[in-house]
Amino acid sequence: MPWRHKSFWLFRSRDQWDNVMLDICSLAASIKGKPILKGINLAVPQGEIHAIMGPNGSGKSTLGYVLSGRDDYEVTAGTATFNRVNLLDMEPEQRANAGVFLAFQAPIELPGVNNANFLRTALNAIRRAHGEAELDAVQFLKLARAETKRLAMPEDMLKRNVNVGFSGGEKKRNEVLQMAILRPKLAILDETDSGLDIDALKVVADGVNALRGPGFSALVITHHQRLLEHLVPNRVHVLAQGRIVRSGGPELAEELEKSGYAGLTAEAA
């Protein structure tokens, strides 16, 4: 594989580079003709959690939407590969079946759609795509109840309609429950921590940490260090004005908590 961009130099060997799960090179994207992403370079190895931080309007959510396949965003340049496959050529459902999961900043309500049925349908679609047997209702409920118990969530969440009447914290917990059941290879969390109290924040972090391992990676989009205190990311990247302007270890998040983004925003101008 060609050593294509500067993200390679974050790794000590060609073997580490070959272990990259998500490889983004010079990615540019716009919405309604307005450029948002202006050349993103990012490589996320298997088994690592990377945090994306930055001021409002910098393109953080846009990056998540583009990777998950939201159709109102137009990719104008660059590439994004997921496990050596061109992610940008895949339909959203193909990305989901391949193992890409997006936890929304503001989860929508689905009146009339039972939460358990929704989750079983989604899980079985993924299992079919991989040639695996579907789970019947009894098998699924056993799995779902085990996950709600592990995440300290009430079982009655499974009986309710998707996010209907849920508090903000319950909606975010439900996103984590979806992630725990679907077991993605790449989870993109779009400010899932926004508006959460300490207990709910820990539920989100515990849900991500429970999946940590060689076959799982995550992009965690956040404004705040407090979530990262529970997750301890491998790398932190600062996105400003559509570009990644700085990368570092977990200590970079601590620096941003103290000094803010003003200096980095000026550098990106």
Secondary structure, DSSP 8 states (H G I E B T S, - for coil): ----SGGGGGSSSHHHHHTEEEEEEEEEEEETTEEEEEEEEEEEETT-EEEEE--TTSSHHHHHHHHHT-TTSEEEEEEEEETTEEGGGS-HHHHHHHTEEEE-SS---EEEEEHHHHHHHHHHHHHHHTT-----HHHHHHHHHHHHHHTT--GGGGTSEETTT--HHHHHHHHHHHHHHH--SEEEEESTTTT--HHHHHHHHHHHHHH-BTTBEEEEE-S-HHHHHHH--SEEEEEETTEEEEEE-THHHHHHHHH-SHHHHHHH-
